[in-house]
Amino acid sequence: MKKAEFTLDSVRDSLIRQEDTIVFCLIERAKYPLNSPAYNQSYVSIPGFSGSSLVEYIVKQTETLQATAGRYENPEEHAFFPDNLPRSLVPSYNYSQVLHTAANSININKMIWDMYCNQLLPLFVAEGEDGNYASTAASDIDCLQALSRRIHYGKFVAEVKFRDAPRDYEPAIRAKDKDALMKLLTFEKVEETVRRRVEKKAMVFGQEVNLDNVNSKGKYKVDPSVVSRLYVEWVMPLTKLVQVEYLLRRLD
Amino acid sequence: MKKAEFTLDSVRDSLIRQEDTIVFCLIERAKYPLNSPAYNQSYVSIPGFSGSSLVEYIVKQTETLQATAGRYENPEEHAFFPDNLPRSLVPSYNYSQVLHTAANSININKMIWDMYCNQLLPLFVAEGEDGNYASTAASDIDCLQALSRRIHYGKFVAEVKFRDAPRDYEPAIRAKDKDALMKLLTFEKVEETVRRRVEKKAMVFGQEVNLDNVNSKGKYKVDPSVVSRLYVEWVMPLTKLVQVEYLLRRLD
């Protein structure tokens, strides 16, 4: 992101574009059934990864690989297993630093992992197994990374809101008043618009497209109400949690 | 895939579903500009990977990881760098074997790689760089794997067609007559339907979805005519190439 582009509009555009990514990822994950052995810590025994499920192993190893390629130099990206990641082997790119340095200490991926694996997955994938554990795990990484990026984008949302009206936020920040901050960050009408839009995206992107212009009414690859629920129960509340955590450190 | 499901209809359903995946992958890749350093063999120097571009390095390493998770046990999957892949560490899944064993010797991923990196990419991504080389490469893997799976699915298409009418194919197979086989496998009307459908999918999935029911006429995340061209110039011809190669070995 270039500095010139960091405005309330650019932040909003990014959030809207990320909705498409999240819906695509869920639709792709739904191609496979649950494949529960991939989440079972005793299903595989991989040297050096005892106690890891196949999905944990693949996510850890993928993050290691992507770290060498510089993924986590981008302040929009957050690892699920950030400890002991190797350094980037790629010449460093000059990402513009728009966030307060305290942003680096905020990573709620443990909560996102738990939400995704234990609560969200069973809501939108079929039961059963088809043996495609590697592809399932690759698809899980896409979902996890898309959700993580969207939720941690709360840092940018908070920063742009703070810059827009610092005096509105400073008293609550100094008082460490989380409830007051949460109130300042909550716009029910906006949240309802987002909810309706992601539900519609699930309908548009998850329909069966054919040339007869026959609408696949009621038959979607991922239930639109699940996408709506994902945003209402998890994505928007967790984004606001990130915003509050960021703002609490904004004057440090 | 269960044996019971291997019919002309199940094969067609899979091909249609894979169109959605391909369009989603292209739309996601188009979020990033070309990021040409990722394809430049002198941009990075990674120990043990001299002469590899960042994308080659990431694809090789991802395939190694996915091989340990059993990805290539599935006869629908083909590696881009199949030499010296490690064996799977996952209990083997009993994929039903519907293909002739000669299928294992067919892998045209070199052609697919060349087509994707050198011809397709510049048609649908913007010029320039944004530093997201790792994410770009991850997105390239998704595209490459989706295209590879779709094109090599020609093995299943050929098998189901052969089973349906072995006598139509046997003379051309015994005569090793590629042209005659290609003619038997070509249905211009079906190909035109596929072309129009993928173009429409690019419009539906690549539109800006909003709540006003305003159509984003003419503004798509990936130009639908590029998706149409991808199928006409590459996906369908390469699928038929796979079918011909498979049928030539079908009576061995």
Chai-1 contact restraints between the chains, C-beta under 6 A:
chainA,res_idxA,chainB,res_idxB,connection_type,confidence,min_distance_angstrom,max_distance_angstrom,comment,restraint_id
A,F24,B,F24,contact,1.0,0.0,6.0,A-B,restraint_1
A,V44,B,L89,contact,1.0,0.0,6.0,A-B,restraint_2
A,V44,B,V90,contact,1.0,0.0,6.0,A-B,restraint_3
A,I46,B,L89,contact,1.0,0.0,6.0,A-B,restraint_4
A,L54,B,A69,contact,1.0,0.0,6.0,A-B,restraint_5
A,I58,B,A69,contact,1.0,0.0,6.0,A-B,restraint_6
A,Q61,B,L65,contact,1.0,0.0,6.0,A-B,restraint_7
A,L65,B,Q61,contact,1.0,0.0,6.0,A-B,restraint_8
A,Q66,B,A134,contact,1.0,0.0,6.0,A-B,restraint_9
A,A69,B,L54,contact,1.0,0.0,6.0,A-B,restraint_10
A,A69,B,I58,contact,1.0,0.0,6.0,A-B,restraint_11
A,A69,B,Y133,contact,1.0,0.0,6.0,A-B,restraint_12
A,A69,B,A134,contact,1.0,0.0,6.0,A-B,restraint_13
A,G70,B,A134,contact,1.0,0.0,6.0,A-B,restraint_14
A,R71,B,A134,contact,1.0,0.0,6.0,A-B,restraint_15
A,L89,B,V44,contact,1.0,0.0,6.0,A-B,restraint_16
A,L89,B,I46,contact,1.0,0.0,6.0,A-B,restraint_17
A,V90,B,V44,contact,1.0,0.0,6.0,A-B,restraint_18
A,Y93,B,G131,contact,1.0,0.0,6.0,A-B,restraint_19
A,G131,B,Y93,contact,1.0,0.0,6.0,A-B,restraint_20
A,Y133,B,A69,contact,1.0,0.0,6.0,A-B,restraint_21
A,Y133,B,V90,contact,1.0,0.0,6.0,A-B,restraint_22
A,A134,B,Q66,contact,1.0,0.0,6.0,A-B,restraint_23
A,A134,B,A69,contact,1.0,0.0,6.0,A-B,restraint_24
A,A134,B,G70,contact,1.0,0.0,6.0,A-B,restraint_25
A,A134,B,R71,contact,1.0,0.0,6.0,A-B,restraint_26
A,R196,B,L211,contact,1.0,0.0,6.0,A-B,restraint_27
A,R197,B,L211,contact,1.0,0.0,6.0,A-B,restraint_28
A,K200,B,V209,contact,1.0,0.0,6.0,A-B,restraint_29
A,K201,B,V209,contact,1.0,0.0,6.0,A-B,restraint_30
A,V204,B,V209,contact,1.0,0.0,6.0,A-B,restraint_31
A,F205,B,F205,contact,1.0,0.0,6.0,A-B,restraint_32
A,V209,B,K200,contact,1.0,0.0,6.0,A-B,restraint_33
A,V209,B,K201,contact,1.0,0.0,6.0,A-B,restraint_34
A,V209,B,V204,contact,1.0,0.0,6.0,A-B,restraint_35
A,L211,B,R196,contact,1.0,0.0,6.0,A-B,restraint_36
A,L211,B,R197,contact,1.0,0.0,6.0,A-B,restraint_37
